[in-house]
Amino acid sequence: MDSRPLADSEYERLALSLFRLDLSAEEFAARFAHEHVLFNFDSVQYRTPGMTEWVDRLAAFFFAPDLPARLRAAREKYLAPEEIARVEALEREPL
């Protein structure tokens, strides 16, 4: 049984506006990890079917060891070379 609380409707709307559930969590990370310096969306459950599981997969990707290597491999799998260059340039910019 999952003991996490349910997200309130406003938080769930925010999460739905940020995440592309039509992509795998791995592809989402490849494309958008640089936009999520902080990540705590896995602290709640969601009412939207499949969203809790999707967010859990994304969190597992983000928090497993050696994120830079895993991100690079996912980017090589899902992104064109020019997309990789653009994302990696954004990552080098100061926060």
Biopython code that builds the backbone (N, CA, C, O; Angstrom):
import numpy as np
from Bio.PDB.StructureBuilder import StructureBuilder

atoms = [
    (1, "MET", "N", (0.844, -1.186, 0.000)),
    (1, "MET", "CA", (0.000, 0.000, 0.000)),
    (1, "MET", "C", (0.879, 1.235, 0.000)),
    (1, "MET", "O", (1.851, 1.311, 0.752)),
    (2, "ASP", "N", (0.552, 2.177, -0.817)),
    (2, "ASP", "CA", (1.315, 3.417, -0.938)),
    (2, "ASP", "C", (0.854, 4.384, 0.144)),
    (2, "ASP", "O", (-0.328, 4.720, 0.220)),
    (3, "SER", "N", (1.780, 4.827, 0.974)),
    (3, "SER", "CA", (1.418, 5.703, 2.094)),
    (3, "SER", "C", (1.532, 7.189, 1.756)),
    (3, "SER", "O", (1.243, 8.042, 2.595)),
    (4, "ARG", "N", (1.950, 7.497, 0.537)),
    (4, "ARG", "CA", (2.067, 8.912, 0.173)),
    (4, "ARG", "C", (0.687, 9.540, 0.078)),
    (4, "ARG", "O", (-0.271, 8.879, -0.323)),
    (5, "PRO", "N", (0.579, 10.818, 0.447)),
    (5, "PRO", "CA", (-0.719, 11.495, 0.325)),
    (5, "PRO", "C", (-1.053, 11.754, -1.144)),
    (5, "PRO", "O", (-0.180, 11.752, -2.011)),
    (6, "LEU", "N", (-2.334, 11.973, -1.391)),
    (6, "LEU", "CA", (-2.755, 12.371, -2.736)),
    (6, "LEU", "C", (-2.399, 13.823, -2.969)),
    (6, "LEU", "O", (-2.522, 14.650, -2.067)),
    (7, "ALA", "N", (-1.963, 14.132, -4.162)),
    (7, "ALA", "CA", (-1.698, 15.522, -4.532)),
    (7, "ALA", "C", (-3.019, 16.274, -4.544)),
    (7, "ALA", "O", (-4.044, 15.733, -4.960)),
    (8, "ASP", "N", (-2.993, 17.520, -4.089)),
    (8, "ASP", "CA", (-4.216, 18.308, -4.227)),
    (8, "ASP", "C", (-4.384, 18.675, -5.696)),
    (8, "ASP", "O", (-3.440, 18.552, -6.476)),
    (9, "SER", "N", (-5.554, 19.116, -6.074)),
    (9, "SER", "CA", (-5.855, 19.329, -7.494)),
    (9, "SER", "C", (-4.946, 20.378, -8.129)),
    (9, "SER", "O", (-4.595, 20.253, -9.302)),
    (10, "GLU", "N", (-4.561, 21.401, -7.385)),
    (10, "GLU", "CA", (-3.682, 22.441, -7.934)),
    (10, "GLU", "C", (-2.288, 21.878, -8.220)),
    (10, "GLU", "O", (-1.700, 22.167, -9.263)),
    (11, "TYR", "N", (-1.770, 21.086, -7.306)),
    (11, "TYR", "CA", (-0.452, 20.477, -7.487)),
    (11, "TYR", "C", (-0.472, 19.490, -8.649)),
    (11, "TYR", "O", (0.483, 19.411, -9.421)),
    (12, "GLU", "N", (-1.554, 18.743, -8.767)),
    (12, "GLU", "CA", (-1.655, 17.793, -9.874)),
    (12, "GLU", "C", (-1.729, 18.525, -11.207)),
    (12, "GLU", "O", (-1.119, 18.091, -12.185)),
    (13, "ARG", "N", (-2.471, 19.635, -11.258)),
    (13, "ARG", "CA", (-2.519, 20.437, -12.490)),
    (13, "ARG", "C", (-1.132, 20.951, -12.850)),
    (13, "ARG", "O", (-0.745, 20.935, -14.019)),
    (14, "LEU", "N", (-0.378, 21.410, -11.845)),
    (14, "LEU", "CA", (0.987, 21.872, -12.083)),
    (14, "LEU", "C", (1.828, 20.741, -12.666)),
    (14, "LEU", "O", (2.509, 20.921, -13.676)),
    (15, "ALA", "N", (1.775, 19.579, -12.026)),
    (15, "ALA", "CA", (2.561, 18.436, -12.502)),
    (15, "ALA", "C", (2.162, 18.054, -13.921)),
    (15, "ALA", "O", (3.027, 17.770, -14.750)),
    (16, "LEU", "N", (0.874, 18.043, -14.209)),
    (16, "LEU", "CA", (0.413, 17.708, -15.559)),
    (16, "LEU", "C", (0.888, 18.734, -16.582)),
    (16, "LEU", "O", (1.122, 18.394, -17.742)),
    (17, "SER", "N", (1.032, 19.987, -16.157)),
    (17, "SER", "CA", (1.504, 21.017, -17.091)),
    (17, "SER", "C", (3.005, 20.899, -17.348)),
    (17, "SER", "O", (3.498, 21.373, -18.372)),
    (18, "LEU", "N", (3.728, 20.272, -16.430)),
    (18, "LEU", "CA", (5.181, 20.150, -16.570)),
    (18, "LEU", "C", (5.622, 18.880, -17.282)),
    (18, "LEU", "O", (6.619, 18.881, -18.003)),
    (19, "PHE", "N", (4.883, 17.800, -17.080)),
    (19, "PHE", "CA", (5.319, 16.499, -17.557)),
    (19, "PHE", "C", (4.592, 16.085, -18.826)),
    (19, "PHE", "O", (3.414, 16.385, -19.020)),
    (20, "ARG", "N", (5.330, 15.383, -19.686)),
    (20, "ARG", "CA", (4.773, 14.851, -20.931)),
    (20, "ARG", "C", (4.551, 13.359, -20.743)),
    (20, "ARG", "O", (5.447, 12.553, -20.992)),
    (21, "LEU", "N", (3.355, 12.998, -20.302)),
    (21, "LEU", "CA", (3.075, 11.595, -20.034)),
    (21, "LEU", "C", (3.010, 10.763, -21.306)),
    (21, "LEU", "O", (2.990, 9.534, -21.248)),
    (22, "ASP", "N", (2.976, 11.438, -22.470)),
    (22, "ASP", "CA", (2.986, 10.713, -23.737)),
    (22, "ASP", "C", (4.389, 10.208, -24.082)),
    (22, "ASP", "O", (4.545, 9.402, -24.999)),
    (23, "LEU", "N", (5.407, 10.672, -23.361)),
    (23, "LEU", "CA", (6.777, 10.190, -23.529)),
    (23, "LEU", "C", (7.093, 9.203, -22.413)),
    (23, "LEU", "O", (6.472, 9.245, -21.351)),
    (24, "SER", "N", (8.045, 8.325, -22.646)),
    (24, "SER", "CA", (8.519, 7.503, -21.538)),
    (24, "SER", "C", (9.243, 8.422, -20.562)),
    (24, "SER", "O", (9.686, 9.508, -20.935)),
    (25, "ALA", "N", (9.360, 7.989, -19.324)),
    (25, "ALA", "CA", (10.076, 8.790, -18.333)),
    (25, "ALA", "C", (11.524, 8.996, -18.770)),
    (25, "ALA", "O", (12.088, 10.070, -18.562)),
    (26, "GLU", "N", (12.127, 7.973, -19.373)),
    (26, "GLU", "CA", (13.504, 8.080, -19.842)),
    (26, "GLU", "C", (13.638, 9.132, -20.943)),
    (26, "GLU", "O", (14.566, 9.941, -20.917)),
    (27, "GLU", "N", (12.718, 9.127, -21.906)),
    (27, "GLU", "CA", (12.787, 10.124, -22.977)),
    (27, "GLU", "C", (12.525, 11.523, -22.427)),
    (27, "GLU", "O", (13.170, 12.486, -22.840)),
    (28, "PHE", "N", (11.572, 11.636, -21.491)),
    (28, "PHE", "CA", (11.323, 12.935, -20.869)),
    (28, "PHE", "C", (12.600, 13.443, -20.206)),
    (28, "PHE", "O", (12.954, 14.612, -20.361)),
    (29, "ALA", "N", (13.291, 12.576, -19.469)),
    (29, "ALA", "CA", (14.534, 12.978, -18.815)),
    (29, "ALA", "C", (15.560, 13.426, -19.850)),
    (29, "ALA", "O", (16.252, 14.425, -19.649)),
    (30, "ALA", "N", (15.658, 12.697, -20.945)),
    (30, "ALA", "CA", (16.615, 13.065, -21.986)),
    (30, "ALA", "C", (16.340, 14.468, -22.516)),
    (30, "ALA", "O", (17.265, 15.246, -22.750)),
    (31, "ARG", "N", (15.075, 14.780, -22.702)),
    (31, "ARG", "CA", (14.690, 16.064, -23.291)),
    (31, "ARG", "C", (14.614, 17.214, -22.280)),
    (31, "ARG", "O", (14.903, 18.357, -22.633)),
    (32, "PHE", "N", (14.234, 16.932, -21.042)),
    (32, "PHE", "CA", (13.872, 18.018, -20.128)),
    (32, "PHE", "C", (14.523, 17.968, -18.745)),
    (32, "PHE", "O", (14.168, 18.781, -17.892)),
    (33, "ALA", "N", (15.445, 17.065, -18.487)),
    (33, "ALA", "CA", (16.054, 16.985, -17.151)),
    (33, "ALA", "C", (16.685, 18.309, -16.741)),
    (33, "ALA", "O", (16.663, 18.671, -15.564)),
    (34, "HIS", "N", (17.240, 19.023, -17.695)),
    (34, "HIS", "CA", (17.901, 20.302, -17.389)),
    (34, "HIS", "C", (16.932, 21.348, -16.848)),
    (34, "HIS", "O", (17.370, 22.358, -16.296)),
    (35, "GLU", "N", (15.635, 21.131, -16.994)),
    (35, "GLU", "CA", (14.631, 22.064, -16.482)),
    (35, "GLU", "C", (14.173, 21.711, -15.060)),
    (35, "GLU", "O", (13.362, 22.426, -14.472)),
    (36, "HIS", "N", (14.685, 20.625, -14.520)),
    (36, "HIS", "CA", (14.222, 20.138, -13.216)),
    (36, "HIS", "C", (15.394, 19.964, -12.255)),
    (36, "HIS", "O", (15.772, 18.841, -11.922)),
    (37, "VAL", "N", (15.963, 21.078, -11.816)),
    (37, "VAL", "CA", (17.081, 21.027, -10.879)),
    (37, "VAL", "C", (16.624, 20.443, -9.551)),
    (37, "VAL", "O", (17.333, 19.646, -8.937)),
    (38, "LEU", "N", (15.450, 20.840, -9.120)),
    (38, "LEU", "CA", (14.839, 20.283, -7.917)),
    (38, "LEU", "C", (13.677, 19.397, -8.343)),
    (38, "LEU", "O", (12.948, 19.725, -9.279)),
    (39, "PHE", "N", (13.508, 18.278, -7.655)),
    (39, "PHE", "CA", (12.435, 17.355, -8.038)),
    (39, "PHE", "C", (11.875, 16.686, -6.799)),
    (39, "PHE", "O", (12.576, 15.930, -6.126)),
    (40, "ASN", "N", (10.624, 16.959, -6.496)),
    (40, "ASN", "CA", (9.969, 16.283, -5.373)),
    (40, "ASN", "C", (8.559, 15.819, -5.742)),
    (40, "ASN", "O", (7.730, 15.567, -4.867)),
    (41, "PHE", "N", (8.303, 15.713, -7.021)),
    (41, "PHE", "CA", (6.968, 15.312, -7.465)),
    (41, "PHE", "C", (6.631, 13.868, -7.115)),
    (41, "PHE", "O", (5.479, 13.449, -7.227)),
    (42, "ASP", "N", (7.631, 13.112, -6.693)),
    (42, "ASP", "CA", (7.381, 11.724, -6.301)),
    (42, "ASP", "C", (6.977, 11.595, -4.835)),
    (42, "ASP", "O", (6.876, 10.482, -4.319)),
    (43, "SER", "N", (6.745, 12.716, -4.161)),
    (43, "SER", "CA", (6.360, 12.673, -2.744)),
    (43, "SER", "C", (4.860, 12.484, -2.548)),
    (43, "SER", "O", (4.397, 12.344, -1.415)),
    (44, "VAL", "N", (4.104, 12.478, -3.630)),
    (44, "VAL", "CA", (2.652, 12.319, -3.557)),
    (44, "VAL", "C", (2.187, 11.313, -4.603)),
    (44, "VAL", "O", (2.945, 10.908, -5.484)),
    (45, "GLN", "N", (0.927, 10.923, -4.485)),
    (45, "GLN", "CA", (0.257, 10.105, -5.495)),
    (45, "GLN", "C", (-0.645, 11.014, -6.327)),
    (45, "GLN", "O", (-1.027, 12.098, -5.885)),
    (46, "TYR", "N", (-0.975, 10.568, -7.514)),
    (46, "TYR", "CA", (-1.819, 11.357, -8.408)),
    (46, "TYR", "C", (-3.078, 10.587, -8.779)),
    (46, "TYR", "O", (-3.078, 9.358, -8.842)),
    (47, "ARG", "N", (-4.141, 11.329, -9.020)),
    (47, "ARG", "CA", (-5.410, 10.725, -9.426)),
    (47, "ARG", "C", (-5.407, 10.347, -10.906)),
    (47, "ARG", "O", (-6.073, 9.394, -11.311)),
    (48, "THR", "N", (-4.657, 11.096, -11.706)),
    (48, "THR", "CA", (-4.595, 10.827, -13.142)),
    (48, "THR", "C", (-4.036, 9.422, -13.362)),
    (48, "THR", "O", (-2.940, 9.114, -12.892)),
    (49, "PRO", "N", (-4.772, 8.573, -14.065)),
    (49, "PRO", "CA", (-4.325, 7.189, -14.256)),
    (49, "PRO", "C", (-2.912, 7.112, -14.845)),
    (49, "PRO", "O", (-2.611, 7.752, -15.853)),
    (50, "GLY", "N", (-2.062, 6.325, -14.203)),
    (50, "GLY", "CA", (-0.706, 6.087, -14.674)),
    (50, "GLY", "C", (0.305, 7.154, -14.284)),
    (50, "GLY", "O", (1.508, 6.948, -14.446)),
    (51, "MET", "N", (-0.154, 8.282, -13.777)),
    (51, "MET", "CA", (0.775, 9.379, -13.493)),
    (51, "MET", "C", (1.693, 9.076, -12.318)),
    (51, "MET", "O", (2.885, 9.379, -12.388)),
    (52, "THR", "N", (1.185, 8.495, -11.251)),
    (52, "THR", "CA", (2.037, 8.171, -10.103)),
    (52, "THR", "C", (3.164, 7.247, -10.535)),
    (52, "THR", "O", (4.319, 7.469, -10.172)),
    (53, "GLU", "N", (2.850, 6.233, -11.294)),
    (53, "GLU", "CA", (3.857, 5.280, -11.754)),
    (53, "GLU", "C", (4.869, 5.960, -12.678)),
    (53, "GLU", "O", (6.068, 5.696, -12.592)),
    (54, "TRP", "N", (4.384, 6.834, -13.559)),
    (54, "TRP", "CA", (5.272, 7.547, -14.487)),
    (54, "TRP", "C", (6.235, 8.438, -13.707)),
    (54, "TRP", "O", (7.438, 8.431, -13.971)),
    (55, "VAL", "N", (5.717, 9.200, -12.752)),
    (55, "VAL", "CA", (6.554, 10.085, -11.937)),
    (55, "VAL", "C", (7.553, 9.257, -11.130)),
    (55, "VAL", "O", (8.703, 9.668, -10.975)),
    (56, "ASP", "N", (7.140, 8.110, -10.617)),
    (56, "ASP", "CA", (8.063, 7.235, -9.890)),
    (56, "ASP", "C", (9.199, 6.755, -10.795)),
    (56, "ASP", "O", (10.346, 6.682, -10.354)),
    (57, "ARG", "N", (8.897, 6.426, -12.053)),
    (57, "ARG", "CA", (9.944, 6.013, -12.999)),
    (57, "ARG", "C", (10.904, 7.165, -13.276)),
    (57, "ARG", "O", (12.115, 6.960, -13.360)),
    (58, "LEU", "N", (10.366, 8.372, -13.419)),
    (58, "LEU", "CA", (11.213, 9.534, -13.641)),
    (58, "LEU", "C", (12.107, 9.782, -12.428)),
    (58, "LEU", "O", (13.302, 10.033, -12.587)),
    (59, "ALA", "N", (11.557, 9.717, -11.238)),
    (59, "ALA", "CA", (12.354, 9.897, -10.018)),
    (59, "ALA", "C", (13.444, 8.829, -9.930)),
    (59, "ALA", "O", (14.579, 9.131, -9.562)),
    (60, "ALA", "N", (13.107, 7.593, -10.264)),
    (60, "ALA", "CA", (14.108, 6.522, -10.236)),
    (60, "ALA", "C", (15.241, 6.830, -11.206)),
    (60, "ALA", "O", (16.407, 6.579, -10.902)),
    (61, "PHE", "N", (14.903, 7.372, -12.372)),
    (61, "PHE", "CA", (15.925, 7.747, -13.348)),
    (61, "PHE", "C", (16.794, 8.873, -12.790)),
    (61, "PHE", "O", (18.022, 8.803, -12.857)),
    (62, "PHE", "N", (16.161, 9.907, -12.241)),
    (62, "PHE", "CA", (16.895, 11.064, -11.721)),
    (62, "PHE", "C", (17.800, 10.709, -10.548)),
    (62, "PHE", "O", (18.894, 11.261, -10.430)),
    (63, "PHE", "N", (17.368, 9.805, -9.682)),
    (63, "PHE", "CA", (18.079, 9.575, -8.424)),
    (63, "PHE", "C", (18.943, 8.314, -8.398)),
    (63, "PHE", "O", (19.565, 8.024, -7.376)),
    (64, "ALA", "N", (18.997, 7.567, -9.484)),
    (64, "ALA", "CA", (19.895, 6.417, -9.546)),
    (64, "ALA", "C", (21.331, 6.917, -9.719)),
    (64, "ALA", "O", (21.542, 8.043, -10.169)),
    (65, "PRO", "N", (22.320, 6.091, -9.364)),
    (65, "PRO", "CA", (23.720, 6.514, -9.502)),
    (65, "PRO", "C", (24.091, 6.884, -10.940)),
    (65, "PRO", "O", (23.523, 6.370, -11.904)),
    (66, "ASP", "N", (25.058, 7.789, -11.049)),
    (66, "ASP", "CA", (25.672, 8.183, -12.321)),
    (66, "ASP", "C", (24.680, 8.812, -13.306)),
    (66, "ASP", "O", (24.604, 8.415, -14.469)),
    (67, "LEU", "N", (23.935, 9.783, -12.826)),
    (67, "LEU", "CA", (22.962, 10.473, -13.680)),
    (67, "LEU", "C", (23.581, 11.033, -14.960)),
    (67, "LEU", "O", (22.986, 10.860, -16.024)),
    (68, "PRO", "N", (24.741, 11.692, -14.920)),
    (68, "PRO", "CA", (25.272, 12.244, -16.177)),
    (68, "PRO", "C", (25.439, 11.200, -17.279)),
    (68, "PRO", "O", (25.103, 11.463, -18.433)),
    (69, "ALA", "N", (25.947, 10.033, -16.941)),
    (69, "ALA", "CA", (26.135, 8.993, -17.958)),
    (69, "ALA", "C", (24.796, 8.460, -18.459)),
    (69, "ALA", "O", (24.630, 8.208, -19.653)),
    (70, "ARG", "N", (23.839, 8.288, -17.541)),
    (70, "ARG", "CA", (22.524, 7.794, -17.954)),
    (70, "ARG", "C", (21.810, 8.824, -18.823)),
    (70, "ARG", "O", (21.151, 8.466, -19.798)),
    (71, "LEU", "N", (21.939, 10.111, -18.469)),
    (71, "LEU", "CA", (21.326, 11.157, -19.298)),
    (71, "LEU", "C", (21.944, 11.168, -20.689)),
    (71, "LEU", "O", (21.233, 11.269, -21.688)),
    (72, "ARG", "N", (23.251, 11.065, -20.752)),
    (72, "ARG", "CA", (23.928, 11.076, -22.059)),
    (72, "ARG", "C", (23.445, 9.901, -22.910)),
    (72, "ARG", "O", (23.170, 10.071, -24.098)),
    (73, "ALA", "N", (23.342, 8.718, -22.315)),
    (73, "ALA", "CA", (22.879, 7.545, -23.069)),
    (73, "ALA", "C", (21.441, 7.726, -23.531)),
    (73, "ALA", "O", (21.109, 7.374, -24.663)),
    (74, "ALA", "N", (20.587, 8.267, -22.676)),
    (74, "ALA", "CA", (19.184, 8.491, -23.062)),
    (74, "ALA", "C", (19.101, 9.544, -24.163)),
    (74, "ALA", "O", (18.303, 9.417, -25.091)),
    (75, "ARG", "N", (19.920, 10.572, -24.058)),
    (75, "ARG", "CA", (19.903, 11.604, -25.106)),
    (75, "ARG", "C", (20.361, 11.046, -26.442)),
    (75, "ARG", "O", (19.791, 11.369, -27.484)),
    (76, "GLU", "N", (21.381, 10.216, -26.411)),
    (76, "GLU", "CA", (21.836, 9.602, -27.660)),
    (76, "GLU", "C", (20.774, 8.689, -28.249)),
    (76, "GLU", "O", (20.708, 8.515, -29.466)),
    (77, "LYS", "N", (19.955, 8.112, -27.408)),
    (77, "LYS", "CA", (18.879, 7.223, -27.872)),
    (77, "LYS", "C", (17.698, 8.010, -28.452)),
    (77, "LYS", "O", (17.112, 7.586, -29.448)),
    (78, "TYR", "N", (17.341, 9.148, -27.845)),
    (78, "TYR", "CA", (16.103, 9.845, -28.208)),
    (78, "TYR", "C", (16.268, 11.159, -28.958)),
    (78, "TYR", "O", (15.325, 11.611, -29.606)),
    (79, "LEU", "N", (17.434, 11.783, -28.890)),
    (79, "LEU", "CA", (17.586, 13.115, -29.456)),
    (79, "LEU", "C", (18.523, 13.130, -30.652)),
    (79, "LEU", "O", (19.439, 12.315, -30.759)),
    (80, "ALA", "N", (18.274, 14.063, -31.538)),
    (80, "ALA", "CA", (19.186, 14.297, -32.653)),
    (80, "ALA", "C", (20.427, 15.020, -32.119)),
    (80, "ALA", "O", (20.352, 15.670, -31.076)),
    (81, "PRO", "N", (21.560, 14.920, -32.809)),
    (81, "PRO", "CA", (22.785, 15.573, -32.322)),
    (81, "PRO", "C", (22.615, 17.064, -32.015)),
    (81, "PRO", "O", (23.166, 17.555, -31.030)),
    (82, "GLU", "N", (21.867, 17.781, -32.839)),
    (82, "GLU", "CA", (21.679, 19.212, -32.574)),
    (82, "GLU", "C", (20.828, 19.451, -31.324)),
    (82, "GLU", "O", (21.020, 20.448, -30.629)),
    (83, "GLU", "N", (19.893, 18.548, -31.033)),
    (83, "GLU", "CA", (19.108, 18.656, -29.797)),
    (83, "GLU", "C", (19.993, 18.411, -28.570)),
    (83, "GLU", "O", (19.871, 19.101, -27.558)),
    (84, "ILE", "N", (20.878, 17.426, -28.671)),
    (84, "ILE", "CA", (21.809, 17.147, -27.577)),
    (84, "ILE", "C", (22.683, 18.372, -27.319)),
    (84, "ILE", "O", (22.880, 18.765, -26.169)),
    (85, "ALA", "N", (23.198, 18.965, -28.373)),
    (85, "ALA", "CA", (24.062, 20.142, -28.221)),
    (85, "ALA", "C", (23.306, 21.287, -27.551)),
    (85, "ALA", "O", (23.854, 21.973, -26.689)),
    (86, "ARG", "N", (22.055, 21.492, -27.944)),
    (86, "ARG", "CA", (21.263, 22.580, -27.364)),
    (86, "ARG", "C", (21.005, 22.347, -25.882)),
    (86, "ARG", "O", (21.173, 23.261, -25.074)),
    (87, "VAL", "N", (20.598, 21.133, -25.514)),
    (87, "VAL", "CA", (20.305, 20.805, -24.120)),
    (87, "VAL", "C", (21.567, 20.906, -23.264)),
    (87, "VAL", "O", (21.537, 21.450, -22.160)),
    (88, "GLU", "N", (22.649, 20.389, -23.772)),
    (88, "GLU", "CA", (23.892, 20.429, -22.990)),
    (88, "GLU", "C", (24.420, 21.853, -22.858)),
    (88, "GLU", "O", (25.048, 22.176, -21.850)),
    (89, "ALA", "N", (24.184, 22.707, -23.841)),
    (89, "ALA", "CA", (24.554, 24.119, -23.714)),
    (89, "ALA", "C", (23.724, 24.781, -22.618)),
    (89, "ALA", "O", (24.245, 25.575, -21.834)),
    (90, "LEU", "N", (22.439, 24.455, -22.565)),
    (90, "LEU", "CA", (21.579, 25.002, -21.510)),
    (90, "LEU", "C", (22.046, 24.555, -20.132)),
    (90, "LEU", "O", (21.996, 25.330, -19.177)),
    (91, "GLU", "N", (22.499, 23.312, -20.021)),
    (91, "GLU", "CA", (22.974, 22.806, -18.728)),
    (91, "GLU", "C", (24.226, 23.535, -18.251)),
    (91, "GLU", "O", (24.460, 23.641, -17.047)),
    (92, "ARG", "N", (25.023, 24.031, -19.173)),
    (92, "ARG", "CA", (26.251, 24.732, -18.785)),
    (92, "ARG", "C", (25.985, 26.169, -18.324)),
    (92, "ARG", "O", (26.852, 26.798, -17.717)),
    (93, "GLU", "N", (24.794, 26.682, -18.611)),
    (93, "GLU", "CA", (24.473, 28.042, -18.192)),
    (93, "GLU", "C", (24.306, 28.095, -16.680)),
    (93, "GLU", "O", (23.770, 27.164, -16.079)),
    (94, "PRO", "N", (24.766, 29.191, -16.061)),
    (94, "PRO", "CA", (24.577, 29.312, -14.604)),
    (94, "PRO", "C", (23.105, 29.420, -14.256)),
    (94, "PRO", "O", (22.302, 29.935, -15.034)),
    (95, "LEU", "N", (22.763, 28.924, -13.068)),
    (95, "LEU", "CA", (21.376, 28.997, -12.617)),
    (95, "LEU", "C", (21.043, 30.375, -12.261)),
    (95, "LEU", "O", (19.914, 30.652, -11.855)),
]
sb = StructureBuilder()
sb.init_structure("model")
sb.init_model(0)
sb.init_chain("A")
sb.init_seg("    ")
for serial, (resi, resn, name, xyz) in enumerate(atoms, 1):
    if name == "N":
        sb.init_residue(resn, " ", resi, " ")
    sb.init_atom(name, np.array(xyz, "f"), 0.0, 1.0, " ", f" {name:<3s}", serial, name[0])
structure = sb.get_structure()
